[in-house]
Amino acid sequence: MGVEGPTLARLLDSLEKQGLVQRQAVVEDRRAKKILLSDTALPLIEKIETIANVLRIELFEGVSEEDLRVSMRVHSQILANLERS
């Protein structure tokens, strides 16, 4: 379960147009590009992380550590089953 190449290329094109990422050539491999976050993206990333942390606290309120461990184990097994099929 990954992202298809054309989908990723369109996403990166959009992020680059918005000034959020920069593509940089990789000296060792002419086919490869390194993707770098721009300085413009950093405040946006911080804002997203803050919102995600608040949401995470709200979502897991009342969920015990044990319930969380069981849930993660079940989801991991489901994902493994999905990847095999």
Secondary structure, 3 states (H helix, E strand, C coil): CCCCHHHHHHHHHHHHHCCCEEEEEECCEEEEEEEEECCCHHHHHHHHHHHHHHHHHHHCCCCCHHHHHHHHHHHHHHHHHHHHC
